[in-house]
Amino acid sequence: MARNIQSLERAAAMLRLLAGGERRLGLSDIASSLGLAKGTAHGILRTLQQEGFVEQDTASGRYQLGAELLRLGTTYLDVHELRARALVWTDDLARSSGESVYLGVLHQQGVLIVHHVFRPDDSRQVLEIGAMQPLHSTALGKVLSAYDPVAHSEALEADRKPFTDRTVCDPDDFEHVLDLTRARGYAADVEETWTGVASVAAPIHDRRRMPVGAVGITGAVERVCRDGELHPELIAAVRDCARAVSRDLGAGRF
């Protein structure tokens, strides 16, 4: 029988300890609870902290679970229940808007497309499930960056390169875009990522009112926009779809 790896067992025990009882624990508390030397406990905590699984409060020095571990805990929802709950609503959105519909979640400093409904016409289209989109320029990415603190941090830390002359790259300007996104409840991408293409997206929340994804439509600028502005009825349709999926996930009314 293969032997267990002791360092992994200790790390798992440490995470379970932080998950229960007190919200934050000091190094001495963790070491004594697990029967470890302080140096050993500190080494494991430092590694977990570097991976984002543990965070240290700068004022008290105490440790708590990190955002990355919490995100891993919702992976099943993000890629399975989220998609399952969105199937009917995204089909309806594609039919009503006449455009392609995308469902995306945060993944590795970008937006992972987990569901794609083709534009309901006879044009040749390529399925983009599994494709990655940037956080800073796409409508899906801006929504995630506006509502999800982890996505926000990753968007600011990433290389926000310009894809067109309309891409917003300056950090202050980008923060203004996110403020506007939160105020309006949706994000826009009008030729910021691809020339001639426009998108609009809105956030999806779960039963804890936490952002777990974004849904949006993408199409040619001449169809999605009028006089350089997104069609209001398309914005309303996307927001209605996002709210419907959120309700099905237990979020209640938004």
C-alpha positions, 0 to 999 in steps of 0.5 A: 500500500502506498504511503501517505505524504506527511506534509500534505496530511499536515496541510489538510489538517491545518486547513480543516482547523482553520475552517472550523472554530475561531475565524482566525488562529495564531501560529502558536494555536495552530502548532499546538492544536496539531502537535507540530513544532512552530517552525514546521507549522510556519513552513506549511502556512507560508506555502499555503499562503503563497498558493492563496489557500491561507491569508494572514491578517497584517495587524494581528498576524493570525491566519484564516482561509484564503480566497483561492481555497474558497473559490475551489470550494465552489468549483462544482457550482461554477462549472456544473450547477451554474451551467445546468441552471443556465441552459434554458435561460441562455437558449431563450436569450439567444432566441430573443436577441438573435445573438450568440450567448456566452456563460463565463467564470473566473479561471487563471486570470481570465474568463473561461467560457463554460457554455456557448449558445450559437446565434440562431441563424444559418451562419457558420459558427465555432463552439467556444466552450473552453476558450479563454477571454481577457478580464480587462476588455471583455464584457464578461471579464469586466462583470467578473472584475466588478463583482468578484474581489479575486477577479478584480485583483487578478485583472489589476495584476495582469498585463492589460494589453490593448487589443484595439485602440479602444481597450481601457488599460490605465488602472484608474480608467479601468477602476472607473469602468468597474464603478460604472459596471456596478452602478449600471448592473452590466458591462459593455465591450464595444470594439475593445477586444475585437474590431467590429464586435460588441458585447454586453454582460451581467453578473450571476449570483448564488444563494449566498449572493456571491458572484459565480459567473457572468452571462452575455451576448456578443455580435456585430456592432451594427446589430448590437449597437445603434449610434455607438450605444448598445440597444437598450432592449438587449441590455434588458434581455441580458440582465433579465437572463442573469437575474433568472439564473441567479434566482434558480441558484437561490439568490432571490430577487436582485 
